[in-house]
Amino acid sequence: MVSIKVVSEATGNVVHMSRVVVYSGGNHEKYTDDKGLAHFESVSPGSHTVYIDGKDKGVQALSGVTTFYI
């Protein structure tokens, strides 16, 4: 399992209801909760392509909780 935390660069606050897609042999889509977290239970730690609100964040090494600033 991996989790992605989305934080606003402008305010430093977590972002609620941000659309996060992880490509890992198929697309896995989740929306961040009120803590800015999207949990991907079927995605194993490793390198995956990440999209946040439709913007390509490239291939990222994901494990545990990975934070992205938007």
All heavy atoms as TSV, in Angstrom:
chain	resi	resn	atom	element	x	y	z
A	1	MET	N	N	0.843	-1.185	0.000
A	1	MET	CA	C	0.000	0.000	0.000
A	1	MET	C	C	0.883	1.241	0.000
A	1	MET	O	O	1.915	1.278	0.664
A	1	MET	CB	C	-0.902	0.033	1.223
A	1	MET	CG	C	-1.793	1.269	1.232
A	1	MET	SD	S	-2.942	1.347	2.612
A	1	MET	CE	C	-2.067	2.442	3.681
A	2	VAL	N	N	0.461	2.241	-0.760
A	2	VAL	CA	C	1.110	3.545	-0.735
A	2	VAL	C	C	0.036	4.609	-0.534
A	2	VAL	O	O	-1.139	4.392	-0.845
A	2	VAL	CB	C	1.918	3.835	-2.017
A	2	VAL	CG1	C	3.028	2.823	-2.210
A	2	VAL	CG2	C	1.044	3.898	-3.239
A	3	SER	N	N	0.447	5.742	0.001
A	3	SER	CA	C	-0.459	6.874	0.183
A	3	SER	C	C	0.198	8.111	-0.387
A	3	SER	O	O	1.419	8.263	-0.327
A	3	SER	CB	C	-0.762	7.096	1.667
A	3	SER	OG	O	-1.435	5.986	2.206
A	4	ILE	N	N	-0.622	8.993	-0.927
A	4	ILE	CA	C	-0.140	10.265	-1.456
A	4	ILE	C	C	-0.830	11.377	-0.699
A	4	ILE	O	O	-2.057	11.372	-0.535
A	4	ILE	CB	C	-0.406	10.363	-2.970
A	4	ILE	CG1	C	0.494	9.343	-3.680
A	4	ILE	CG2	C	-0.158	11.774	-3.478
A	4	ILE	CD1	C	0.344	9.297	-5.167
A	5	LYS	N	N	-0.020	12.327	-0.219
A	5	LYS	CA	C	-0.529	13.499	0.492
A	5	LYS	C	C	-0.355	14.695	-0.431
A	5	LYS	O	O	0.725	14.912	-0.981
A	5	LYS	CB	C	0.244	13.710	1.787
A	5	LYS	CG	C	-0.278	14.853	2.623
A	5	LYS	CD	C	0.457	14.910	3.955
A	5	LYS	CE	C	-0.146	15.957	4.856
A	5	LYS	NZ	N	0.525	15.961	6.170
A	6	VAL	N	N	-1.424	15.476	-0.601
A	6	VAL	CA	C	-1.392	16.641	-1.478
A	6	VAL	C	C	-1.494	17.902	-0.626
A	6	VAL	O	O	-2.411	18.041	0.189
A	6	VAL	CB	C	-2.531	16.584	-2.521
A	6	VAL	CG1	C	-2.491	17.799	-3.438
A	6	VAL	CG2	C	-2.437	15.296	-3.345
A	7	VAL	N	N	-0.509	18.795	-0.826
A	7	VAL	CA	C	-0.413	20.031	-0.055
A	7	VAL	C	C	-0.336	21.214	-1.017
A	7	VAL	O	O	0.369	21.155	-2.037
A	7	VAL	CB	C	0.846	20.007	0.851
A	7	VAL	CG1	C	0.991	21.305	1.634
A	7	VAL	CG2	C	0.799	18.814	1.806
A	8	SER	N	N	-1.027	22.302	-0.697
A	8	SER	CA	C	-0.985	23.521	-1.495
A	8	SER	C	C	0.337	24.246	-1.256
A	8	SER	O	O	0.689	24.537	-0.109
A	8	SER	CB	C	-2.150	24.441	-1.118
A	8	SER	OG	O	-1.973	25.720	-1.685
A	9	GLU	N	N	1.065	24.550	-2.333
A	9	GLU	CA	C	2.303	25.324	-2.207
A	9	GLU	C	C	2.018	26.720	-1.671
A	9	GLU	O	O	2.787	27.258	-0.885
A	9	GLU	CB	C	2.995	25.466	-3.562
A	9	GLU	CG	C	3.845	24.303	-3.942
A	9	GLU	CD	C	4.597	24.548	-5.237
A	9	GLU	OE1	O	4.058	25.193	-6.156
A	9	GLU	OE2	O	5.725	24.075	-5.312
A	10	ALA	N	N	0.913	27.300	-2.098
A	10	ALA	CA	C	0.589	28.675	-1.743
A	10	ALA	C	C	0.258	28.851	-0.262
A	10	ALA	O	O	0.665	29.831	0.355
A	10	ALA	CB	C	-0.572	29.175	-2.595
A	11	THR	N	N	-0.478	27.893	0.304
A	11	THR	CA	C	-0.954	28.061	1.675
A	11	THR	C	C	-0.301	27.119	2.680
A	11	THR	O	O	-0.354	27.364	3.881
A	11	THR	CB	C	-2.475	27.841	1.750
A	11	THR	OG1	O	-2.755	26.474	1.432
A	11	THR	CG2	C	-3.222	28.787	0.810
A	12	GLY	N	N	0.245	26.005	2.187
A	12	GLY	CA	C	0.792	25.000	3.089
A	12	GLY	C	C	-0.270	24.087	3.680
A	12	GLY	O	O	0.031	23.202	4.471
A	13	ASN	N	N	-1.528	24.297	3.285
A	13	ASN	CA	C	-2.636	23.471	3.776
A	13	ASN	C	C	-2.811	22.243	2.899
A	13	ASN	O	O	-2.513	22.271	1.700
A	13	ASN	CB	C	-3.945	24.273	3.767
A	13	ASN	CG	C	-3.906	25.429	4.732
A	13	ASN	OD1	O	-3.247	25.370	5.763
A	13	ASN	ND2	N	-4.611	26.494	4.395
A	14	VAL	N	N	-3.325	21.173	3.494
A	14	VAL	CA	C	-3.633	19.981	2.710
A	14	VAL	C	C	-4.796	20.281	1.773
A	14	VAL	O	O	-5.597	21.176	2.034
A	14	VAL	CB	C	-3.954	18.770	3.611
A	14	VAL	CG1	C	-2.743	18.395	4.446
A	14	VAL	CG2	C	-5.162	19.002	4.476
A	15	VAL	N	N	-4.847	19.535	0.674
A	15	VAL	CA	C	-5.874	19.752	-0.347
A	15	VAL	C	C	-6.876	18.609	-0.284
A	15	VAL	O	O	-6.528	17.445	-0.451
A	15	VAL	CB	C	-5.246	19.855	-1.745
A	15	VAL	CG1	C	-6.318	20.090	-2.793
A	15	VAL	CG2	C	-4.207	20.967	-1.781
A	16	HIS	N	N	-8.133	18.953	-0.030
A	16	HIS	CA	C	-9.244	17.999	0.053
A	16	HIS	C	C	-9.870	17.836	-1.325
A	16	HIS	O	O	-10.023	18.799	-2.073
A	16	HIS	CB	C	-10.273	18.545	1.050
A	16	HIS	CG	C	-11.511	17.726	1.174
A	16	HIS	ND1	N	-11.511	16.446	1.664
A	16	HIS	CD2	C	-12.794	18.005	0.865
A	16	HIS	CE1	C	-12.747	15.982	1.664
A	16	HIS	NE2	N	-13.546	16.914	1.169
A	17	MET	N	N	-10.214	16.611	-1.691
A	17	MET	CA	C	-10.894	16.265	-2.946
A	17	MET	C	C	-10.034	16.517	-4.188
A	17	MET	O	O	-10.547	16.825	-5.257
A	17	MET	CB	C	-12.241	16.993	-3.071
A	17	MET	CG	C	-13.277	16.516	-2.072
A	17	MET	SD	S	-13.600	14.733	-2.132
A	17	MET	CE	C	-14.329	14.548	-3.756
A	18	SER	N	N	-8.737	16.371	-4.044
A	18	SER	CA	C	-7.837	16.434	-5.185
A	18	SER	C	C	-7.847	15.053	-5.842
A	18	SER	O	O	-7.814	14.030	-5.160
A	18	SER	CB	C	-6.432	16.803	-4.705
A	18	SER	OG	O	-5.585	17.063	-5.785
A	19	ARG	N	N	-7.889	15.014	-7.167
A	19	ARG	CA	C	-7.933	13.740	-7.903
A	19	ARG	C	C	-6.505	13.242	-8.124
A	19	ARG	O	O	-5.695	13.934	-8.736
A	19	ARG	CB	C	-8.634	13.936	-9.239
A	19	ARG	CG	C	-8.754	12.674	-10.053
A	19	ARG	CD	C	-9.567	12.964	-11.318
A	19	ARG	NE	N	-9.556	11.828	-12.203
A	19	ARG	CZ	C	-8.813	11.730	-13.298
A	19	ARG	NH1	N	-8.022	12.725	-13.645
A	19	ARG	NH2	N	-8.866	10.660	-14.050
A	20	VAL	N	N	-6.216	12.057	-7.628
A	20	VAL	CA	C	-4.883	11.472	-7.740
A	20	VAL	C	C	-4.991	10.161	-8.525
A	20	VAL	O	O	-5.817	9.311	-8.204
A	20	VAL	CB	C	-4.280	11.199	-6.340
A	20	VAL	CG1	C	-2.890	10.596	-6.462
A	20	VAL	CG2	C	-4.252	12.470	-5.498
A	21	VAL	N	N	-4.150	10.032	-9.548
A	21	VAL	CA	C	-4.113	8.816	-10.344
A	21	VAL	C	C	-2.693	8.271	-10.299
A	21	VAL	O	O	-1.724	9.000	-10.524
A	21	VAL	CB	C	-4.523	9.072	-11.813
A	21	VAL	CG1	C	-4.382	7.807	-12.650
A	21	VAL	CG2	C	-5.941	9.609	-11.881
A	22	VAL	N	N	-2.567	6.986	-9.985
A	22	VAL	CA	C	-1.286	6.291	-10.003
A	22	VAL	C	C	-1.383	5.228	-11.077
A	22	VAL	O	O	-2.316	4.420	-11.072
A	22	VAL	CB	C	-0.975	5.654	-8.625
A	22	VAL	CG1	C	0.294	4.808	-8.706
A	22	VAL	CG2	C	-0.851	6.717	-7.551
A	23	TYR	N	N	-0.418	5.258	-12.026
A	23	TYR	CA	C	-0.392	4.238	-13.062
A	23	TYR	C	C	0.569	3.148	-12.624
A	23	TYR	O	O	1.762	3.377	-12.441
A	23	TYR	CB	C	0.038	4.801	-14.409
A	23	TYR	CG	C	0.023	3.727	-15.468
A	23	TYR	CD1	C	-1.177	3.335	-16.042
A	23	TYR	CD2	C	1.177	3.076	-15.846
A	23	TYR	CE1	C	-1.215	2.313	-16.982
A	23	TYR	CE2	C	1.149	2.057	-16.788
A	23	TYR	CZ	C	-0.047	1.683	-17.356
A	23	TYR	OH	O	-0.086	0.682	-18.274
A	24	SER	N	N	0.014	1.954	-12.411
A	24	SER	CA	C	0.798	0.797	-11.985
A	24	SER	C	C	0.201	-0.434	-12.659
A	24	SER	O	O	-0.582	-1.156	-12.066
A	24	SER	CB	C	0.741	0.664	-10.460
A	24	SER	OG	O	1.342	-0.533	-10.037
A	25	GLY	N	N	0.521	-0.607	-13.937
A	25	GLY	CA	C	-0.076	-1.710	-14.689
A	25	GLY	C	C	-1.546	-1.487	-14.945
A	25	GLY	O	O	-2.292	-2.403	-15.235
A	26	GLY	N	N	-1.989	-0.299	-14.803
A	26	GLY	CA	C	-3.378	0.131	-14.950
A	26	GLY	C	C	-3.567	1.370	-14.087
A	26	GLY	O	O	-2.732	1.662	-13.230
A	27	ASN	N	N	-4.620	2.103	-14.335
A	27	ASN	CA	C	-4.853	3.320	-13.560
A	27	ASN	C	C	-5.564	3.020	-12.249
A	27	ASN	O	O	-6.537	2.279	-12.226
A	27	ASN	CB	C	-5.683	4.327	-14.361
A	27	ASN	CG	C	-4.891	4.980	-15.456
A	27	ASN	OD1	O	-3.666	5.004	-15.421
A	27	ASN	ND2	N	-5.577	5.510	-16.442
A	28	HIS	N	N	-5.072	3.631	-11.192
A	28	HIS	CA	C	-5.702	3.559	-9.879
A	28	HIS	C	C	-6.043	4.997	-9.507
A	28	HIS	O	O	-5.144	5.839	-9.421
A	28	HIS	CB	C	-4.739	2.954	-8.848
A	28	HIS	CG	C	-4.283	1.583	-9.220
A	28	HIS	ND1	N	-4.957	0.459	-8.823
A	28	HIS	CD2	C	-3.239	1.155	-9.970
A	28	HIS	CE1	C	-4.337	-0.608	-9.296
A	28	HIS	NE2	N	-3.292	-0.205	-10.002
A	29	GLU	N	N	-7.317	5.290	-9.312
A	29	GLU	CA	C	-7.774	6.657	-9.072
A	29	GLU	C	C	-8.416	6.772	-7.704
A	29	GLU	O	O	-9.243	5.946	-7.327
A	29	GLU	CB	C	-8.785	7.062	-10.145
A	29	GLU	CG	C	-9.346	8.432	-9.959
A	29	GLU	CD	C	-10.373	8.788	-11.033
A	29	GLU	OE1	O	-10.322	8.207	-12.131
A	29	GLU	OE2	O	-11.221	9.638	-10.756
A	30	LYS	N	N	-8.031	7.818	-6.983
A	30	LYS	CA	C	-8.622	8.129	-5.671
A	30	LYS	C	C	-8.705	9.642	-5.532
A	30	LYS	O	O	-8.024	10.391	-6.232
A	30	LYS	CB	C	-7.748	7.595	-4.522
A	30	LYS	CG	C	-7.532	6.108	-4.504
A	30	LYS	CD	C	-8.714	5.387	-3.956
A	30	LYS	CE	C	-8.437	3.883	-3.917
A	30	LYS	NZ	N	-9.499	3.146	-3.333
A	31	TYR	N	N	-9.521	10.080	-4.586
A	31	TYR	CA	C	-9.594	11.493	-4.226
A	31	TYR	C	C	-9.073	11.653	-2.803
A	31	TYR	O	O	-9.288	10.786	-1.958
A	31	TYR	CB	C	-11.035	12.006	-4.328
A	31	TYR	CG	C	-11.477	12.185	-5.756
A	31	TYR	CD1	C	-11.973	11.118	-6.493
A	31	TYR	CD2	C	-11.351	13.416	-6.383
A	31	TYR	CE1	C	-12.351	11.272	-7.815
A	31	TYR	CE2	C	-11.725	13.588	-7.713
A	31	TYR	CZ	C	-12.228	12.510	-8.418
A	31	TYR	OH	O	-12.592	12.670	-9.729
A	32	THR	N	N	-8.372	12.767	-2.566
A	32	THR	CA	C	-7.830	12.987	-1.228
A	32	THR	C	C	-8.952	13.236	-0.227
A	32	THR	O	O	-9.980	13.822	-0.555
A	32	THR	CB	C	-6.845	14.169	-1.207
A	32	THR	OG1	O	-7.480	15.336	-1.711
A	32	THR	CG2	C	-5.595	13.866	-2.019
A	33	ASP	N	N	-8.707	12.781	1.003
A	33	ASP	CA	C	-9.678	12.962	2.077
A	33	ASP	C	C	-9.442	14.313	2.768
A	33	ASP	O	O	-8.664	15.148	2.278
A	33	ASP	CB	C	-9.607	11.797	3.072
A	33	ASP	CG	C	-8.241	11.640	3.738
A	33	ASP	OD1	O	-7.419	12.584	3.709
A	33	ASP	OD2	O	-8.000	10.557	4.308
A	34	ASP	N	N	-10.090	14.544	3.901
A	34	ASP	CA	C	-9.965	15.828	4.595
A	34	ASP	C	C	-8.582	16.042	5.213
A	34	ASP	O	O	-8.267	17.138	5.659
A	34	ASP	CB	C	-11.068	15.996	5.644
A	34	ASP	CG	C	-11.059	14.905	6.698
A	34	ASP	OD1	O	-10.380	13.880	6.510
A	34	ASP	OD2	O	-11.755	15.067	7.712
A	35	LYS	N	N	-7.743	15.009	5.185
A	35	LYS	CA	C	-6.357	15.136	5.660
A	35	LYS	C	C	-5.382	15.254	4.490
A	35	LYS	O	O	-4.170	15.217	4.672
A	35	LYS	CB	C	-5.987	13.939	6.527
A	35	LYS	CG	C	-6.804	13.883	7.801
A	35	LYS	CD	C	-6.482	12.655	8.601
A	35	LYS	CE	C	-7.410	12.625	9.810
A	35	LYS	NZ	N	-7.561	11.306	10.367
A	36	GLY	N	N	-5.943	15.383	3.276
A	36	GLY	CA	C	-5.116	15.513	2.081
A	36	GLY	C	C	-4.512	14.217	1.600
A	36	GLY	O	O	-3.603	14.224	0.781
A	37	LEU	N	N	-5.024	13.084	2.082
A	37	LEU	CA	C	-4.445	11.780	1.766
A	37	LEU	C	C	-5.306	10.962	0.809
A	37	LEU	O	O	-6.531	10.919	0.943
A	37	LEU	CB	C	-4.248	10.969	3.047
A	37	LEU	CG	C	-3.206	11.500	4.024
A	37	LEU	CD1	C	-3.345	10.793	5.367
A	37	LEU	CD2	C	-1.812	11.324	3.456
A	38	ALA	N	N	-4.624	10.311	-0.130
A	38	ALA	CA	C	-5.255	9.324	-1.011
A	38	ALA	C	C	-4.514	8.019	-0.781
A	38	ALA	O	O	-3.290	7.963	-0.937
A	38	ALA	CB	C	-5.151	9.762	-2.469
A	39	HIS	N	N	-5.241	6.977	-0.373
A	39	HIS	CA	C	-4.644	5.682	-0.049
A	39	HIS	C	C	-4.880	4.701	-1.190
A	39	HIS	O	O	-6.008	4.534	-1.647
A	39	HIS	CB	C	-5.245	5.115	1.233
A	39	HIS	CG	C	-5.101	6.021	2.408
A	39	HIS	ND1	N	-3.907	6.200	3.060
A	39	HIS	CD2	C	-6.004	6.819	3.036
A	39	HIS	CE1	C	-4.074	7.054	4.062
A	39	HIS	NE2	N	-5.337	7.447	4.049
A	40	PHE	N	N	-3.791	4.048	-1.623
A	40	PHE	CA	C	-3.848	3.077	-2.714
A	40	PHE	C	C	-3.444	1.721	-2.161
A	40	PHE	O	O	-2.256	1.388	-2.093
A	40	PHE	CB	C	-2.919	3.509	-3.856
A	40	PHE	CG	C	-3.346	4.795	-4.502
A	40	PHE	CD1	C	-2.908	6.010	-4.014
A	40	PHE	CD2	C	-4.212	4.787	-5.580
A	40	PHE	CE1	C	-3.306	7.202	-4.597
A	40	PHE	CE2	C	-4.621	5.970	-6.171
A	40	PHE	CZ	C	-4.167	7.188	-5.677
A	41	GLU	N	N	-4.425	0.938	-1.753
A	41	GLU	CA	C	-4.164	-0.352	-1.107
A	41	GLU	C	C	-3.634	-1.405	-2.069
A	41	GLU	O	O	-2.877	-2.289	-1.677
A	41	GLU	CB	C	-5.426	-0.830	-0.402
A	41	GLU	CG	C	-5.754	0.053	0.793
A	41	GLU	CD	C	-7.217	0.010	1.189
A	41	GLU	OE1	O	-7.961	-0.811	0.633
A	41	GLU	OE2	O	-7.591	0.816	2.049
A	42	SER	N	N	-3.985	-1.309	-3.341
A	42	SER	CA	C	-3.559	-2.329	-4.301
A	42	SER	C	C	-2.291	-1.938	-5.067
A	42	SER	O	O	-1.912	-2.619	-6.006
A	42	SER	CB	C	-4.692	-2.637	-5.277
A	42	SER	OG	O	-5.044	-1.471	-5.992
A	43	VAL	N	N	-1.649	-0.844	-4.667
A	43	VAL	CA	C	-0.404	-0.399	-5.313
A	43	VAL	C	C	0.762	-0.699	-4.381
A	43	VAL	O	O	0.759	-0.276	-3.219
A	43	VAL	CB	C	-0.454	1.107	-5.650
A	43	VAL	CG1	C	0.883	1.575	-6.215
A	43	VAL	CG2	C	-1.577	1.402	-6.632
A	44	SER	N	N	1.744	-1.415	-4.885
A	44	SER	CA	C	2.932	-1.748	-4.107
A	44	SER	C	C	3.944	-0.611	-4.170
A	44	SER	O	O	3.992	0.127	-5.165
A	44	SER	CB	C	3.584	-3.016	-4.655
A	44	SER	OG	O	2.705	-4.100	-4.545
A	45	PRO	N	N	4.766	-0.461	-3.142
A	45	PRO	CA	C	5.839	0.539	-3.201
A	45	PRO	C	C	6.724	0.309	-4.425
A	45	PRO	O	O	6.930	-0.830	-4.851
A	45	PRO	CB	C	6.618	0.305	-1.905
A	45	PRO	CG	C	5.612	-0.300	-0.978
A	45	PRO	CD	C	4.740	-1.162	-1.858
A	46	GLY	N	N	7.217	1.394	-4.996
A	46	GLY	CA	C	8.076	1.318	-6.176
A	46	GLY	C	C	7.882	2.543	-7.040
A	46	GLY	O	O	7.282	3.535	-6.614
A	47	SER	N	N	8.381	2.491	-8.253
A	47	SER	CA	C	8.291	3.622	-9.187
A	47	SER	C	C	6.992	3.544	-9.981
A	47	SER	O	O	6.702	2.512	-10.601
A	47	SER	CB	C	9.480	3.606	-10.144
A	47	SER	OG	O	10.665	3.849	-9.430
A	48	HIS	N	N	6.235	4.629	-9.928
A	48	HIS	CA	C	4.946	4.706	-10.613
A	48	HIS	C	C	4.755	6.116	-11.174
A	48	HIS	O	O	5.268	7.074	-10.617
A	48	HIS	CB	C	3.787	4.419	-9.645
A	48	HIS	CG	C	3.920	3.129	-8.923
A	48	HIS	ND1	N	3.684	1.917	-9.523
A	48	HIS	CD2	C	4.269	2.844	-7.645
A	48	HIS	CE1	C	3.877	0.942	-8.644
A	48	HIS	NE2	N	4.247	1.486	-7.494
A	49	THR	N	N	3.989	6.211	-12.264
A	49	THR	CA	C	3.638	7.509	-12.817
A	49	THR	C	C	2.469	8.071	-12.023
A	49	THR	O	O	1.498	7.354	-11.763
A	49	THR	CB	C	3.271	7.395	-14.302
A	49	THR	OG1	O	4.375	6.799	-14.995
A	49	THR	CG2	C	2.977	8.757	-14.914
A	50	VAL	N	N	2.577	9.354	-11.646
A	50	VAL	CA	C	1.567	9.991	-10.804
A	50	VAL	C	C	0.989	11.207	-11.523
A	50	VAL	O	O	1.729	12.007	-12.114
A	50	VAL	CB	C	2.185	10.432	-9.453
A	50	VAL	CG1	C	1.165	11.167	-8.603
A	50	VAL	CG2	C	2.740	9.228	-8.702
A	51	TYR	N	N	-0.338	11.337	-11.447
A	51	TYR	CA	C	-1.044	12.513	-11.959
A	51	TYR	C	C	-1.858	13.085	-10.810
A	51	TYR	O	O	-2.523	12.339	-10.087
A	51	TYR	CB	C	-2.006	12.136	-13.093
A	51	TYR	CG	C	-1.328	11.569	-14.306
A	51	TYR	CD1	C	-1.075	10.211	-14.402
A	51	TYR	CD2	C	-0.942	12.390	-15.354
A	51	TYR	CE1	C	-0.442	9.679	-15.517
A	51	TYR	CE2	C	-0.316	11.873	-16.480
A	51	TYR	CZ	C	-0.064	10.521	-16.549
A	51	TYR	OH	O	0.561	9.989	-17.648
A	52	ILE	N	N	-1.803	14.393	-10.645
A	52	ILE	CA	C	-2.619	15.057	-9.622
A	52	ILE	C	C	-3.429	16.136	-10.306
A	52	ILE	O	O	-2.866	17.055	-10.938
A	52	ILE	CB	C	-1.758	15.637	-8.487
A	52	ILE	CG1	C	-0.993	14.501	-7.798
A	52	ILE	CG2	C	-2.637	16.395	-7.484
A	52	ILE	CD1	C	-0.063	14.944	-6.701
A	53	ASP	N	N	-4.739	16.025	-10.199
A	53	ASP	CA	C	-5.678	16.941	-10.856
A	53	ASP	C	C	-5.355	17.101	-12.336
A	53	ASP	O	O	-5.373	18.197	-12.888
A	53	ASP	CB	C	-5.709	18.293	-10.140
A	53	ASP	CG	C	-6.281	18.187	-8.740
A	53	ASP	OD1	O	-7.139	17.301	-8.512
A	53	ASP	OD2	O	-5.872	18.963	-7.862
A	54	GLY	N	N	-5.009	15.969	-12.982
A	54	GLY	CA	C	-4.752	15.964	-14.413
A	54	GLY	C	C	-3.354	16.382	-14.819
A	54	GLY	O	O	-3.021	16.342	-16.000
A	55	LYS	N	N	-2.521	16.780	-13.882
A	55	LYS	CA	C	-1.163	17.220	-14.202
A	55	LYS	C	C	-0.173	16.091	-13.941
A	55	LYS	O	O	-0.156	15.508	-12.862
A	55	LYS	CB	C	-0.796	18.451	-13.377
A	55	LYS	CG	C	-1.645	19.638	-13.748
A	55	LYS	CD	C	-1.227	20.878	-13.012
A	55	LYS	CE	C	-2.077	22.022	-13.507
A	55	LYS	NZ	N	-2.756	22.712	-12.469
A	56	ASP	N	N	0.651	15.820	-14.931
A	56	ASP	CA	C	1.644	14.750	-14.852
A	56	ASP	C	C	2.759	15.144	-13.888
A	56	ASP	O	O	3.418	16.165	-14.071
A	56	ASP	CB	C	2.214	14.509	-16.246
A	56	ASP	CG	C	3.151	13.320	-16.325
A	56	ASP	OD1	O	3.485	12.725	-15.280
A	56	ASP	OD2	O	3.543	12.982	-17.456
A	57	LYS	N	N	2.952	14.351	-12.848
A	57	LYS	CA	C	4.030	14.583	-11.877
A	57	LYS	C	C	5.219	13.673	-12.158
A	57	LYS	O	O	6.164	13.626	-11.376
A	57	LYS	CB	C	3.520	14.359	-10.446
A	57	LYS	CG	C	2.448	15.339	-10.037
A	57	LYS	CD	C	3.005	16.745	-10.048
A	57	LYS	CE	C	1.989	17.752	-9.574
A	57	LYS	NZ	N	2.530	19.099	-9.525
A	58	GLY	N	N	5.166	12.924	-13.277
A	58	GLY	CA	C	6.266	12.078	-13.688
A	58	GLY	C	C	6.309	10.764	-12.926
A	58	GLY	O	O	5.409	10.422	-12.170
A	59	VAL	N	N	7.397	10.041	-13.157
A	59	VAL	CA	C	7.602	8.772	-12.469
A	59	VAL	C	C	8.199	9.079	-11.102
A	59	VAL	O	O	9.201	9.783	-10.999
A	59	VAL	CB	C	8.530	7.851	-13.284
A	59	VAL	CG1	C	8.825	6.568	-12.512
A	59	VAL	CG2	C	7.916	7.532	-14.637
A	60	GLN	N	N	7.563	8.567	-10.068
A	60	GLN	CA	C	7.969	8.845	-8.697
A	60	GLN	C	C	8.184	7.542	-7.944
A	60	GLN	O	O	7.477	6.567	-8.167
A	60	GLN	CB	C	6.878	9.656	-7.977
A	60	GLN	CG	C	6.537	10.964	-8.646
A	60	GLN	CD	C	7.648	11.984	-8.523
A	60	GLN	OE1	O	8.371	12.026	-7.553
A	60	GLN	NE2	N	7.797	12.794	-9.561
A	61	ALA	N	N	9.148	7.550	-7.032
A	61	ALA	CA	C	9.366	6.412	-6.150
A	61	ALA	C	C	8.408	6.568	-4.971
A	61	ALA	O	O	8.537	7.503	-4.175
A	61	ALA	CB	C	10.811	6.385	-5.668
A	62	LEU	N	N	7.423	5.699	-4.880
A	62	LEU	CA	C	6.404	5.785	-3.841
A	62	LEU	C	C	6.623	4.704	-2.797
A	62	LEU	O	O	6.882	3.546	-3.119
A	62	LEU	CB	C	5.009	5.609	-4.448
A	62	LEU	CG	C	4.609	6.560	-5.555
A	62	LEU	CD1	C	3.212	6.203	-6.064
A	62	LEU	CD2	C	4.661	8.004	-5.100
A	63	SER	N	N	6.523	5.096	-1.541
A	63	SER	CA	C	6.524	4.139	-0.432
A	63	SER	C	C	5.982	4.870	0.778
A	63	SER	O	O	6.227	6.069	0.953
A	63	SER	CB	C	7.919	3.588	-0.146
A	63	SER	OG	O	8.763	4.595	0.353
A	64	GLY	N	N	5.196	4.164	1.578
A	64	GLY	CA	C	4.589	4.820	2.745
A	64	GLY	C	C	3.730	5.971	2.295
A	64	GLY	O	O	2.881	5.832	1.425
A	65	VAL	N	N	3.974	7.168	2.862
A	65	VAL	CA	C	3.258	8.385	2.481
A	65	VAL	C	C	4.228	9.288	1.720
A	65	VAL	O	O	5.290	9.639	2.239
A	65	VAL	CB	C	2.700	9.135	3.711
A	65	VAL	CG1	C	2.028	10.423	3.287
A	65	VAL	CG2	C	1.736	8.248	4.492
A	66	THR	N	N	3.861	9.636	0.496
A	66	THR	CA	C	4.672	10.538	-0.331
A	66	THR	C	C	3.902	11.834	-0.485
A	66	THR	O	O	2.725	11.822	-0.856
A	66	THR	CB	C	4.962	9.916	-1.714
A	66	THR	OG1	O	5.558	8.632	-1.524
A	66	THR	CG2	C	5.878	10.787	-2.527
A	67	THR	N	N	4.549	12.970	-0.214
A	67	THR	CA	C	3.893	14.277	-0.265
A	67	THR	C	C	4.196	14.967	-1.597
A	67	THR	O	O	5.336	14.980	-2.047
A	67	THR	CB	C	4.374	15.164	0.893
A	67	THR	OG1	O	4.075	14.511	2.129
A	67	THR	CG2	C	3.667	16.528	0.872
A	68	PHE	N	N	3.136	15.532	-2.182
A	68	PHE	CA	C	3.257	16.321	-3.397
A	68	PHE	C	C	2.713	17.714	-3.116
A	68	PHE	O	O	1.661	17.872	-2.495
A	68	PHE	CB	C	2.444	15.703	-4.542
A	68	PHE	CG	C	3.059	14.454	-5.098
A	68	PHE	CD1	C	2.803	13.217	-4.520
A	68	PHE	CD2	C	3.899	14.523	-6.197
A	68	PHE	CE1	C	3.373	12.072	-5.018
A	68	PHE	CE2	C	4.468	13.367	-6.715
A	68	PHE	CZ	C	4.210	12.138	-6.119
A	69	TYR	N	N	3.426	18.729	-3.607
A	69	TYR	CA	C	2.991	20.117	-3.479
A	69	TYR	C	C	2.454	20.576	-4.818
A	69	TYR	O	O	3.087	20.368	-5.858
A	69	TYR	CB	C	4.158	20.998	-3.036
A	69	TYR	CG	C	4.587	20.701	-1.628
A	69	TYR	CD1	C	5.533	19.716	-1.360
A	69	TYR	CD2	C	4.022	21.386	-0.563
A	69	TYR	CE1	C	5.908	19.419	-0.063
A	69	TYR	CE2	C	4.398	21.096	0.751
A	69	TYR	CZ	C	5.343	20.117	0.988
A	69	TYR	OH	O	5.705	19.812	2.275
A	70	ILE	N	N	1.262	21.178	-4.779
A	70	ILE	CA	C	0.653	21.653	-6.032
A	70	ILE	C	C	0.341	23.128	-5.913
A	70	ILE	O	O	0.298	23.684	-4.863
A	70	ILE	CB	C	-0.616	20.856	-6.401
A	70	ILE	CG1	C	-1.691	21.006	-5.327
A	70	ILE	CG2	C	-0.277	19.398	-6.630
A	70	ILE	CD1	C	-3.043	20.481	-5.758
